[in-house]
Amino acid sequence: MEMSLPSTESGRLPRIAIVGGGPGGLLTAFFLQRMSNRPLRTTLFEASGRLGGKVLTPSFTTAQVRYEAGAAELYDYTPVGEDPLRDLVAELGLSTTPLGGSTVVVDGDAIANLDDLADSLGGDARRAVEAFDLRARGMMTPREFYASDGAAPAVLQPFTGVLDRIRHPAARRYVEAMIHSDLATEPDLTSASYGLQNYLMNDPAYMRLYCIAGGNEQLIDAIATRITADIRLGTTVREIRAVNDGGFELVADHDRGDAGEPFDAAVVALPLQHLAAVRFAGDDLAAAIRRHVARFDHPAHYLRVTALFNEPFWRGRIDGGYLMLDAFGGCCLYDESAREPEPRHGVLGWLLGGAAAEEWAARDDDALVAAMLDSLPAWLGDARPHLLEARVHRWTGAVSALPGGWRSPGIDRRHQPDPAGHPHLLVVGDYLYDSTLNGVLDSADHVAGWLAAELT
């Protein structure tokens, strides 16, 4: 059954509700505004007091030095194909800084290449890593990497099955340390396809990394200034109910009684755990949302600890913008000072993923900071005399361990939990694609294009 949004003859502008002011909601509003050939009344609801969601670039209090508390990098797919996010960043006039790093620290040794690997772990370990690398490339080419959505039948097995083919213990530990923080989960909880993506992303032939100079939150600010919408911060949507004309009523936490605000279409751009907390009225709609959540409910975890130092005491000892540590099952150590041309202060950021992130997130901040400092290899220098301030940001359950699910449905079905009964209730999220800002953009672009076609 097809139902169209109000026509131009009705004399009333279509009303679109977007629930969630993270990058998914903002990009949906931005693309919808761009694609529609008629004016719209768009209302964006955000429960917190800020826009941006997992894109967050706050400052320390000891010194006005910014750091990435959420998404630390963007993916550059231009070596393989078109990159809409890269194009948008350029269109918005934002400057970028490339990010790179090849070092993995195992048992305190810095391993930056295969020769280092042989020196530290032995020739057998080197050969085992070379064999795994060759096998990984054979399972997923750069073009397949670019187009992959987790649905390739040959790689639907758990990623553990791929790693188990690394027979050398030290070689496997090296590989796991390299990729664990990117996976944000454990190898048995994700697919071979997603695991291979997170391994192969270290090869510039597959993709590159970059950040926005001055902070990734500038992307959020630039998009927000270009949106014409009623943006309601500090407003939690607690109920969405379908009405007989095919539209919806949204009830927010500050509404009096049960009176809902009417909309012709609703886009829910929330992390899956928050989507599950919204009440959907009506048996059919509620059941459709439950099925959608169950299909994609594969939570993964991040934990960020960022420390400000009076100087970058490790200057010249970190090659590039980050390195990988074998601590905490494998974590990423960012040298955020490398993003500035002449930093006065030093900033190191630890990114823990998966079970370690979930476990350590339960500890208090002081214990976390102490553990992070203890994880630094001795050759970086003594961190404690230089420490000025540290911040902790917990992102438990904030991303997906299996974006798209084990067998990803078609792109339309992913975004419409109940296409027959409630076609104008759509969802947007990185959990539908690849847990990146690039995936959020793809999701928002699809939903905005679908709605814009309905508006013509």
C-alpha positions, 0 to 999 in steps of 0.5 A: 500500500502506497501513501503519499505525503500531502500534495502541493494542492493541499496548501499545507507544507509537509511536516517532517519530524527528525528524532535525534540531533546527532550526525544522522539527524542533522545530515537527514535534515540537510540532505532533505532540505537540499533534495526537496523541490518544495518548502518543508516544516522540519522539526528536529528533537534532541534530548541533550543540550547539544547537537552532534551526538558521538561527534564531540570536541570539548576543551580541557579546563586547565588549558584551552586545548581541544580534544576528540571525545567521540569520533576521532577520525573520518574515513577517506575512500577516494583511493577506491571510489567516490567519497560523499563525506569527503566531498561534503567536508570540502564543500563546507570549506573545512580544512583537514589533516591526514592521520596515519600510524603503523606502529603496534607495541607488543610487550613494550617493543615498537613494531612498525614494519615486518623487519621490526616484527621479525626482530621482536617476535621472530621469523616464524611470527613474521611469516605467519603475519605475511600469510594472514595478510595475503589471505585477507587481501584474497578474501576482500579486494579494495573494491569489495571493501568499498562496496561491502555491507557485511552481506557477502556469503563467503565471509558471514562466518564469525571473525574468530574462524579467520583469526584461528588460521593464525597458528603462531600465538605472538603473530595472532596477538600482534594482529589482534592488538592492531584491530581490537579497538577498531572492532569495538567488540570481540572476534567471536561476536562479529563477522569475518567481513567486518573483521576483515574490513577493520584489518584491511583499513590499515592498508592505504590501498583500501582507505586512509584516515583524516580529521578536521583541522581544529576539531571534528565538531566543526563538521556538526557546526557547519551542517547545523548553520545550513539547516532551516528547521525548528531545533528543540534541544533538551527535548526527549521524544517518549512516544510515537504513535501512528494516526489514521491518515498515515502520519504520526503524533510525537509526544515529548517529555515536556508535553502536557497530558497525552496530546501529541504533535502531528507530523506527516513523516517521522525519521528516528536517527538514534543509536539502537539502544535509544531507539528501543527506549522510545514507546511506539503506540499501536500493536503493529508498529510496536512489533515492527520496531521490536523486530528491527531492534532484535535484528540489529541489536549487537552492541559494541563498546568504546571508552575514551581516556584523554590526558593533557600534559604540559608538553609533548614529552614523547616528541619524535617517538610516535610515528604519525598520529597514533599507535596501537598498544597490546594493553587492554586486549589491544587499544589505540593511543592517539597523539592528538598533539600531532594534529596541531602544527606547533603544539604548546601542550601534549595530548594523548588519548586512549581508545579501548574497545569491546569487553575491555571498554565495557569492563573498565567503564565501570571503574572510577576516573582516577583508576582509569587514568592511572591504568592508562598511564601505566600502559605506556611503554617505557621508551615514551618517557615518564608521563606522570610529572607532566600530567595536568588534567584527564577526561573520561568519556564512556560510550558503552553500547554506542556502536554496533558489533555487527553493522547491518546484522548477520544478513543485511536486508536490502537498503530500503528494508533497513530503513523502513521497519514497517514498509507496508503498514507505516512507510513514512516511519524511517530510521537512520543510523550507523548501525545499518552500515559500518559504524562510521560517519561515512555510514551515517551519511549514506543512511541519511542520504538514502532516507532524505532521497526517499522522502524527497521523492515522496514530496514531489 
